[in-house]
Amino acid sequence: MSVTARLKEALQGTSPDHVILLSGDDSDDLIDPNTALVDAAVLVAVTDRASPGVILTQRTRTLRNHAGQIAFPGGRKDDSDTDLIAAALREAHEEIALPPAKVEILGITDRYRTTSGFQVTPVVGVIPPDLSFRPEPGEVEDIFEVPLDFLLDSANHLESHVEWQGRERHYYEIFWQDRRIWGATAAMIVNLARRFAWAA
């Protein structure tokens, strides 16, 4: 079975109980239950090649939130978006000039809640290899591709922790060359990897 076929299978249905998925930054008790979370979506763009990769961005260092961090292209859902898939496609077009018509949607995967007030839905799609991207300078500093096999390998999912607001918080890090992928992006990758392993 091809990687994309396995990904599509992994995105369907509910995982069995033994697949533990991350739902928020460290634990849901960090998120105020009285706060209405803002819907957002990111595009997990998988390149259609013999050894698929995933497109990631580095955010500009002047942004107010998550400056300089590694992220999937994406953002909050606008009123003009028909659904979260449309939001992910629009944001990817705005941020890296990825034409929506070039994306074959495989499905969506587990939503991730952040302490910054967002409920993020990853949208997984396949794109042709070697497309030309153009970063939106106000948001994106760099665009790069990481091998899908590397991201899905649990050996590369490093657990770490930090003292924050008087408590120890746990999170994942993934190091690719000189890049550090962590926080919500790493957590969504870990979730996808766990679903992928279950579908194997």
C-alpha positions as CSV (number, residue, x, y, z in Angstrom):
1,M,0.0,0.0,0.0
2,S,1.4,3.5,-0.9
3,V,2.2,6.0,1.7
4,T,-0.7,8.3,0.6
5,A,-3.1,5.4,0.7
6,R,-2.0,4.5,4.2
7,L,-2.4,8.2,5.2
8,K,-5.9,8.3,3.8
9,E,-6.8,5.1,5.8
10,A,-5.2,6.5,8.9
11,L,-7.4,9.6,8.7
12,Q,-10.7,7.6,8.6
13,G,-12.7,6.5,11.5
14,T,-11.8,6.5,15.2
15,S,-8.6,5.1,16.5
16,P,-8.7,2.2,18.9
17,D,-8.3,3.0,22.6
18,H,-4.6,2.1,22.7
19,V,-3.8,5.0,20.4
20,I,-3.2,7.9,22.8
21,L,-3.6,11.3,21.1
22,L,-2.4,14.7,22.3
23,S,-5.3,17.1,22.7
24,G,-3.7,20.3,24.0
25,D,-0.6,22.0,25.2
26,D,0.6,19.5,27.8
27,S,-2.9,19.1,29.4
28,D,-6.3,20.4,28.9
29,D,-6.4,22.0,32.4
30,L,-4.1,24.7,31.0
31,I,-7.0,25.9,28.8
32,D,-9.8,27.9,30.5
33,P,-13.0,25.9,30.0
34,N,-15.0,29.1,29.8
35,T,-13.0,30.4,26.9
36,A,-14.5,30.0,23.4
37,L,-11.8,28.6,21.2
38,V,-11.2,30.1,17.8
39,D,-11.4,27.6,14.9
40,A,-8.2,27.4,12.8
41,A,-6.8,25.0,10.3
42,V,-3.4,24.1,8.9
43,L,-2.4,22.3,5.7
44,V,-0.2,19.2,6.0
45,A,1.0,19.3,2.4
46,V,2.6,16.0,1.4
47,T,4.7,15.9,-1.8
48,D,3.8,13.2,-4.3
49,R,7.2,11.6,-4.9
50,A,8.9,8.2,-4.2
51,S,10.1,9.5,-0.9
52,P,7.3,12.0,0.2
53,G,8.1,15.1,2.2
54,V,6.0,17.6,4.2
55,I,6.0,21.3,3.5
56,L,6.8,23.5,6.6
57,T,7.4,27.1,7.2
58,Q,9.4,29.2,9.5
59,R,7.4,32.2,10.8
60,T,9.0,35.6,10.6
61,R,10.7,36.8,13.7
62,T,8.7,40.0,14.0
63,L,5.3,38.4,14.5
64,R,3.5,39.1,17.7
65,N,2.7,35.4,18.3
66,H,5.0,32.4,17.8
67,A,7.7,34.5,16.1
68,G,10.4,32.4,14.4
69,Q,8.7,29.1,15.1
70,I,8.3,26.2,12.6
71,A,4.7,25.8,11.5
72,F,2.4,24.3,8.9
73,P,0.9,27.0,6.7
74,G,-2.5,27.9,8.2
75,G,-4.5,30.2,10.4
76,R,-7.9,31.1,11.7
77,K,-11.1,30.3,9.8
78,D,-12.6,33.4,8.3
79,D,-16.3,34.0,7.8
80,S,-15.7,33.7,4.0
81,D,-14.4,30.1,4.4
82,T,-17.0,27.4,3.7
83,D,-15.3,25.0,6.1
84,L,-11.9,24.2,7.7
85,I,-10.6,22.6,4.6
86,A,-11.3,25.9,2.7
87,A,-9.6,27.8,5.5
88,A,-6.4,25.7,5.3
89,L,-6.2,26.0,1.5
90,R,-6.8,29.8,1.6
91,E,-4.1,30.3,4.3
92,A,-1.6,28.1,2.4
93,H,-2.2,30.2,-0.7
94,E,-1.8,33.4,1.2
95,E,1.3,32.3,3.1
96,I,3.3,30.3,0.5
97,A,1.4,30.8,-2.8
98,L,0.3,27.2,-3.0
99,P,-2.6,27.0,-5.5
100,P,-5.6,25.3,-3.9
101,A,-6.3,23.5,-7.2
102,K,-3.0,21.7,-6.8
103,V,-4.0,20.0,-3.5
104,E,-5.7,16.6,-3.4
105,I,-7.3,16.4,0.0
106,L,-6.9,13.1,1.8
107,G,-8.8,14.1,5.0
108,I,-8.6,15.9,8.3
109,T,-7.1,14.6,11.5
110,D,-7.3,15.2,15.2
111,R,-8.0,18.8,16.3
112,Y,-5.4,20.3,18.7
113,R,-6.3,22.9,21.3
114,T,-3.8,25.5,22.2
115,T,-3.4,27.7,25.3
116,S,-3.3,30.7,23.0
117,G,-7.1,30.1,22.4
118,F,-7.2,28.2,19.1
119,Q,-8.7,24.9,18.1
120,V,-6.6,23.8,15.2
121,T,-7.7,21.2,12.6
122,P,-4.9,19.7,10.5
123,V,-6.0,19.1,6.9
124,V,-3.8,16.5,5.0
125,G,-3.4,16.8,1.3
126,V,-1.1,15.6,-1.5
127,I,0.6,18.1,-3.8
128,P,2.8,17.7,-6.9
129,P,6.5,17.6,-6.3
130,D,8.8,20.6,-6.9
131,L,6.1,23.3,-6.9
132,S,7.5,26.8,-6.7
133,F,6.5,28.5,-3.5
134,R,6.7,32.2,-2.6
135,P,6.7,33.2,1.1
136,E,4.4,36.1,2.2
137,P,7.1,38.3,3.8
138,G,4.9,39.6,6.6
139,E,4.3,36.0,8.0
140,V,6.8,33.6,6.5
141,E,10.6,33.8,6.6
142,D,11.4,30.5,5.0
143,I,9.7,27.4,3.4
144,F,11.3,24.0,3.5
145,E,10.5,20.3,3.1
146,V,11.1,17.5,5.6
147,P,10.9,13.8,4.7
148,L,7.6,12.3,5.8
149,D,9.3,9.1,7.0
150,F,11.5,11.2,9.3
151,L,8.5,13.1,10.8
152,L,6.5,9.9,11.3
153,D,9.3,8.0,13.0
154,S,8.6,8.0,16.8
155,A,12.3,7.8,17.4
156,N,12.5,11.4,16.3
157,H,9.8,12.6,18.7
158,L,11.7,13.8,21.7
159,E,9.9,14.6,25.0
160,S,11.0,17.7,26.8
161,H,9.7,19.9,29.6
162,V,10.0,23.5,30.9
163,E,9.0,25.4,34.0
164,W,6.1,27.7,33.0
165,Q,3.8,29.7,35.4
166,G,4.9,27.7,38.3
167,R,4.4,24.3,36.9
168,E,6.3,21.8,34.7
169,R,4.9,21.6,31.2
170,H,5.7,18.7,28.8
171,Y,6.0,19.0,25.1
172,Y,7.5,17.3,22.0
173,E,10.5,18.4,19.9
174,I,11.6,17.2,16.5
175,F,15.0,18.2,15.2
176,W,15.6,18.2,11.4
177,Q,19.0,19.4,10.4
178,D,19.3,22.9,12.1
179,R,15.5,23.2,12.5
180,R,13.6,22.8,15.8
181,I,10.0,21.8,15.4
182,W,8.1,21.9,18.7
183,G,4.9,23.0,20.4
184,A,1.6,22.6,18.6
185,T,3.2,21.7,15.2
186,A,5.2,18.8,16.8
187,A,2.2,17.6,18.7
188,M,0.1,17.5,15.5
189,I,2.9,15.5,13.8
190,V,3.0,13.1,16.8
191,N,-0.7,12.6,16.5
192,L,-0.5,11.9,12.8
193,A,2.3,9.5,13.3
194,R,0.3,7.5,15.9
195,R,-2.6,7.2,13.6
196,F,-0.3,6.2,10.7
197,A,1.3,3.5,12.8
198,W,-2.1,2.2,13.8
199,A,-3.2,2.0,10.2
200,A,0.0,0.1,9.2
